Amino acid sequence: AQKITQTQPGMFVQEKEAVTLDCTYDTSDPSYGLFWYKQPSSGEMIFLIYQGSYDQQNATEGRYSLNFQKARKSANLVISASQLGDSAMYFCAMRAGNTGGFKTIFGAGTRLFVKA
Amino acid sequence: ETGVTQTPRHLVMGMTNKKSLKCEQHLGHNAMYWYKQSAKKPLELMFVYNFKEQTENNSVPSRFSPECPNSSHLFLHLHTLQPEDSALYLCASSQTRGLAGIYEQYFGPGTRLTVT
């Protein structure tokens, strides 16, 4: 069975500091993709970053980087230099390439609070 | 600016009403999705359409009826809903890439539905 686990319901970070949001996953499919999405209070889910299971390097997109540890089945999101606008819900998600069809499963989310 | 629009943004309906949610994507994607987001629950996939054909129905009650007339438009027809159906309904679209077809999804702002 495929599963995404986010164990941090809420996180606080001081503005301009870095923060790591945890995500672990489980799948028996060797081909899969891992995603992080941001959901501000407005409700829209915003795609942040993608990591493929065969990618050799960790994905980076601006201030976002994905710490991909395949053997540990973890895909933590690192946000550098936090900004007040980073306050939002963050969801880790996974889609299995061979067996998942079009189904992407999401974790329960982590609410990030950035303090001024 | 998002390439996926949803209307209405807010909807209040009685249990005997019939209403429809509309989603339109301007990204040239070939897959469209309906998700339900309830308080304190992970995002739940409801339906997936790929090239106008339904590829996923995640055991959704028949009081929810999707319609996909073309790759750019997706509807969710609602009838005889229950109060527990109150939630944020998110539409998303995606393209496929590579042999595994793993892709990110782009979401609309959602429709906040309240069933009274």
Boltz contact constraints between the chains, C-beta under 6 A:
constraints:
  - contact:
      token1: [A, 31]
      token2: [B, 100]
      max_distance: 6.0
  - contact:
      token1: [A, 33]
      token2: [B, 102]
      max_distance: 6.0
  - contact:
      token1: [A, 35]
      token2: [B, 104]
      max_distance: 6.0
  - contact:
      token1: [A, 43]
      token2: [B, 88]
      max_distance: 6.0
  - contact:
      token1: [A, 43]
      token2: [B, 109]
      max_distance: 6.0
  - contact:
      token1: [A, 43]
      token2: [B, 110]
      max_distance: 6.0
  - contact:
      token1: [A, 44]
      token2: [B, 107]
      max_distance: 6.0
  - contact:
      token1: [A, 44]
      token2: [B, 109]
      max_distance: 6.0
  - contact:
      token1: [A, 45]
      token2: [B, 107]
      max_distance: 6.0
  - contact:
      token1: [A, 47]
      token2: [B, 104]
      max_distance: 6.0
  - contact:
      token1: [A, 50]
      token2: [B, 104]
      max_distance: 6.0
  - contact:
      token1: [A, 95]
      token2: [B, 102]
      max_distance: 6.0
  - contact:
      token1: [A, 97]
      token2: [B, 100]
      max_distance: 6.0
  - contact:
      token1: [A, 97]
      token2: [B, 102]
      max_distance: 6.0
  - contact:
      token1: [A, 102]
      token2: [B, 48]
      max_distance: 6.0
  - contact:
      token1: [A, 102]
      token2: [B, 55]
      max_distance: 6.0
  - contact:
      token1: [A, 102]
      token2: [B, 56]
      max_distance: 6.0
  - contact:
      token1: [A, 103]
      token2: [B, 45]
      max_distance: 6.0
  - contact:
      token1: [A, 106]
      token2: [B, 42]
      max_distance: 6.0
  - contact:
      token1: [A, 106]
      token2: [B, 43]
      max_distance: 6.0
  - contact:
      token1: [A, 108]
      token2: [B, 42]
      max_distance: 6.0
